[in-house]
Amino acid sequence: MHEWQLQDAKNRLSELVRLASEEGPQTVTVHGKRAAVLLSAAAYDRLTQATASFTDFLLSGPDWPDDLVHTINDRSRDTGRTVDL
């Protein structure tokens, strides 16, 4: 990642955009401190794309065999015993 001082970034904006597209993120500094990072549009899109929920991830897996589904659904519904405290 290349660092650019703000004044250089302003003066060479087209080069900054080209490098962000070809070489990756470019950092802009103000008074020696990181102030901004310029990304290519493709990199930005990858960072901001919607991600599936955990439930959707689990449901997107392979189907369970019918015998396993029946075993799970036929298990005892007993919630245990009552204990006097």
Buried (B, 14 or more C-beta within 10 A) or exposed (E): EEEBBEEBBEEEEEEBBEBBBEEBBBBBBEEEEEBEEBBBEEBEEEEEEEEEEEEEEEEEEEEEEEEEEEEEEEEEEEEEEEEEE
